[in-house]
Amino acid sequence: MRTIEPIVRMDLAFSLFCLQHRFNTPVAKISRWVSKTGDGHLYLVLELVIWYMDDVVGRFFFAAALLAFAIELPIYWLTKNSFKRRRPEEFSHLLQAFITPSDRYSLPSGHTAAAFLMATIIGHFYPSWYDGALIWALLIGVSRILLGVHFLTDVVIGAILGVFAAHISIRYVLTLV
């Protein structure tokens, strides 16, 4: 475990930097709203709306997104329950969470994984929307840190997981074309 101690110290220092300032409560209010835009049920709504509006590309978008979530979610669950990394407020009494997370462990960030998964799929099927989707995914990841429920590395690993699942899914769906 000594090999990851510098990462843990960096994560803790970064979380303290992000959460120990006089604007943390107003920032948390904005972060809460941003984070809610990354809740899982909204992705299904987005996928269905896109499919409805664009029957040709939308059906491939829908298939790729569903497959990507089918890949991402088991990996997310296994990783989270294997590493069992405690959340930031459990590491230091100086850190407080502004929301109650839906599960116990922090690694990886599921909100971030899902946001980057969707941003990657959006970017592939609708390239002109990619910049906006990527900024939105980044804001979701940052919001999870600013809410005190994830460390920086939780968010980075979540982003990598989301992009990975999306790329695997896109490759597979394109073989069906």
Salt bridges, closest charged atoms under 4 A:
GLU5 OE2 - ARG2 NH1 3.41
GLU5 OE1 - ARG9 NH1 4.00
ASP11 OD2 - ARG85 NH2 2.67
ASP39 OD2 - LYS36 NZ 3.88
ASP39 OD1 - HIS111 NE2 2.88
ASP55 OD2 - ARG59 NH2 2.94
ASP103 OD1 - LYS80 NZ 3.32
ASP103 OD1 - ARG87 NH2 2.41
ASP154 OD1 - ARG85 NH1 2.88
ASP154 OD2 - HIS150 ND1 3.52
